[in-house]
């Protein structure tokens, strides 16, 4: 059995089914007798085998002609048929799976396009606070449905689109992301979710170009790595041009993730004075700090007011003293806040 036939058996074909399918595939169209001669399988058994292959979407049997003709389905469609079977199997297994809390980072090397899309869709569907993405336009279009669901849940989504394509091809961009920027050069894929999970990938894999050596890394429960990739993402973000930004949450807005809170402050501060309560990470001497907004140094929206690409700093007036507040991992600010509550003063 050659290596291709052996690999087909790993997807549920018997050895004789694999040999029969390859014999038809190499000829495009063949008679039962031709396949029997090529595979050294009896004619009667070939009839049984091609019926099974037809049921699985690998061949078409035309028994209205004499002699009976067997036509190979193109490989892309055959692979798609196998993929659907595997997806159904994955669904069945998922129904039986009992999830347990993982207390260590998960690292997965992914080389299959459909597998990577499923991982991205799952991460998007599990997002609670924020998603940062750098993608080719065609990939964003493929992920529109899970992104729209995330936006409907109130997840903050910053989306950088690349590859020099018209961003307008993504319909209703403000429905799938909170802020969208475009960048003319081609981009690789960077995704971070909730500062805990990240995906980095050759975009050619997601576009279906299948170059040798393409792969993706999916990292889960790895905050340090996700934070580092987010910092890298902000450098690319700074090079893009803003295309659209969504309307902010209505006020009062409670317990918004820090960067979503900054977005909301910038949007509302144009028209009103704001009072903000910062809910701090533990161990800083305070649980909360409340004050009026003095300034925001941020790199999420135009006009950008940050001094460097990753800066997102909120300055509050608290009893006459100016206090600077950053998000998780803040290193130039006085305090680090997890969430912000915002109301009109």
N, C-alpha and C positions, 0 to 999 in steps of 0.2 A: 504494500500500500504506500503510495507516494505521500509526501508531506501535506499537500493540499487536501487529499482525501482524509488523511488522519485528522487534520484540523476540523474538517466538516463533521467528523464523528463526535467531536467535542461539543457540537451544537445539536446533538440528538439524532443525527443520521446514522444508520447502520453502515457497516463497511460496504456492503453491496449497493445500498442506496447512493452512497458517495461516489462509488466507481461508476454507477449508471448515470448519475447526474453529470459528472465530468465528461463522460463519453458523449452525451448529448450536447453539452456546452461547447465542446471543441468542434462540433460539426454544425451547430446552430439548429439544424433540423435533421432528423434521422429516422429511419424505420426501426421497428423492433428487431428485425433480423440483423441490421447493421450494428445496433447496440449490443446484441447478444454476441456477435462475432468479436467485437472490440473488447468486450469485458470477460468473455468466456463464461457467461451466465446463460442458462437455458432460456429459450424464447418464452416459454410459459411463465418463468419466474420474472423475466423482464417486464411482462405485462403487469404483474402484481406490483413490482417496484415503481414503475412509472405512475401507477395510480396513486401510490403513497406520496410520490414526489409532487404530483399535481395537487393533492390535498394540501400540501404544505407551501404551495406557491412557487415551486422551482421550475416546473415545466407545464406545457399545455399539450394535452393528448387529443389529436384530431382523428377520431375513429370513424369519421364519415367518409374518409378517403381510403382507398385500397392501393397499396398496403397502408396500415395505420401510421400516421406521421406523429413524431414527438418533437415539439419545438421548445427550445430552452428559453426561459424567462431571463431577461437581462440581469446580470449580477447585482446591480444596484437595487432592483426590486426584490430580488431573492434575499439579499442581506436585510432589506427593510422588513421582509416577512419574518426572518429570524429575530430581528430586533423586537418586533411586536410580540413574538412568543416569549422572549426574555423579559420584556416589560410586564407581560401578564404574570409570568412566574415571579418577578420581583414583587408585584402587587400581592400575590398570594402569600409569599414569604413574609412580607411586611405585616399582613394581617395576623400572622402567627408570632411575630417577633415581640418579645418583651424588652422594652428599652430600659437600660440601667444608666445611671449617672456616670459619665466618664470623668475621672479626676486627673487626666493626663492629656497632653496635646495629641491630636490625631493628625497624621500626615499621610496623604494618599497621592500616589503618582498616577495620573490619568492620561491615557493615550487615545481613548475612543471619544469621538465627537458627541454621540448621544449620551454617553455616561457623563461627560462634562456638563452638558446642558441640564441633565437631571440634577447634578450636584448644585449648579447655580440656582436653578429654580427652587430647590429645597432650601438653600440658604436664604434666598430672598423671602420665601414664604415663612421662614422662622424668624426673620428680623423683627426686632421689637423697637429699636430706637433710630438707627441711622445706617445708611448704605452709601459707600463711595465707590464709584465705578468709572473706569476708563475702558471704552469699548469701540470697535468699529460700528458704524451705523447699522449694518446688516445684523449684527449680533443683538443690538438694542431692540431692533424690530422683533427678533425672535423671542426676546424676553419681555415683551410689552405686557403680556397678561399678568405674570407674577409681579412685575413692577407696579402695575396699576393697582393690584390688590394691596401691595404694601403701602402705596400712597393713600389708599382708602382707609387703611388702619392708622394713618397718621405718622408713618415712618418718614424721616427726613432722608431724601435721596438727592445726591449731587452726582450728575452724570456728565462725563467728558466724552464727546464723540469725535472720532478721528477717521482717517483714511481719505480725507479730501472729498468726501461725498456730500451731497446736499443734505443738511440736517433736516430740511423740511420733509424729507422722505419718512421721518418718524412722525406720524400723525399725532396731533394733540400731545406734544412733548410735555406740556405742563401737567398732563394727567398721569404721566409715568415717572416724573421726577420733579423735585422741588426747585432745583436750579439746573439748567442745562448750558454747557459750553461746547464749542466746537473748536477743533484744531485741524489744520489742513494736512499735516504729515500723517502717514500710516502709524497706527499705534498697536502695541501689544496690549494684552488684557490684564488689568489690575482691578481687583475687587476686594473691599473689606466690608465686613458686616458687624456692627455693634462692637467694634474694637476688640473682637475675640476671634473672628474667623477671617480667612483671607484666601483668595485664589489668584495665582499668577500663571499666565498661559501664553503660548504662542497663538496669536489670533488666527493664523492660518488654519489651526486645528478647528476652531469654531466656525470658520468660513467653509469648511469642508474641503480644503485643498490637499490635505493628507500628505504633507511633505515628510520624508524620512527624518526621524529625530525629533519631531514635534511632540511636545508633552505639556502637561499642566500639573501644577502642585496645588492641592487643596489642603489647607491647614485649618483645623478646628480647635477651639479652646486653647489658642496660642496668642494671648494678648500682646506679648512683647513683639512677636513677629508681625501681627496685624497692625500694631502701632507703627512699626518701622515702615511697612508698606503704605500705610496712610500718609506718612511723612513724604515718602517718595511720590505718592499720588499728587500731593499738593504742589510739588514742583512742576509737574505736567499741567495741573489745573491753572497755575499762574500764567502759562503760555497761551491758554485758550481765550476765545472771545465769547462773551455771554450772549446766548441766543434767547432765552426765556427764563423767567422765574415765576413761580406760582404765588397766589395770594397767601398771606400769612394766616395762622390760626387767629380766630377772634379773641379779643380780650374780655375778661381776664383769661389767661392761659396758665395752667398749673403744671408744674413738674415736667417741663420740656427738657429733653436732653440738651446739654450745654450748647452745642453748635446750632441745634435747631432753635434754641432760645435766642442766640445771637442773631440769627436770620430774622426772627420775629421782631426783635428789638429794632433792628435796622429798618425794617419795613414800616413799623408803626411810629418810630421816632420822628419821621418826617412831618407828622401831623399833630403830635401830642407829647406831653411830658410823661415819662414812665417811672413807675416805682417797681423795683425788682428785688425779689428775695432769692438769694443764692443758697442752695442746699449743698453744704460742703461735704467732702469726703471726711471720714473719721480721722481723729488725731490732729486736728488743727486748732484746737482751743475753742472752736465755736461749732454749733450745729448748723446755724444759718446766719446770713448777713443780709440786712435790708437797707437799701438806699436808692437815691435817684440816679438816673443814668447821666454820667458826665461825658463819656466818649466810648466808642467801640472801635478797636483796631482789628479788622477782620479781612479775610481773603476769600470769603465765600461769594460775595455779591459785588457788583459794580455800583458805585465806585469803590475800589479796593483801598482800604486805609491801613493795611498791615505794613509793618516795617520789614518783614521777611515772610516768605510764602506760607509757613505753617502757623503764623501768629493768629490767634483768635483770643483777644483780650477784652474784657469788660471792665470799665472803670466806674465805680459808684461813689457818690458822695454820701458818706455815713457820718452823720452828726458833724458835718463840717470838715471831715477828713476824707481825702481821696484814697480809695483802696482798689487795687487791681486784682482781678479774678480771672483765672484760666480754667480750662477743662481738665480732663484726666491727664496726669503727667505734666502739668504746668511747671515750667522751670524759670520763667522770668517774672511771674506774677506773685503777688502776696499770698493768694489763696487758690485752692483748686476746688472747683464745684462740679458735682455730678449733674444737677438739674437746676433750672431756673423757673421761677414763677413770676409772671409779668402782669401788671395791671396799670390802668391809667391813673395818674396822680390826681 
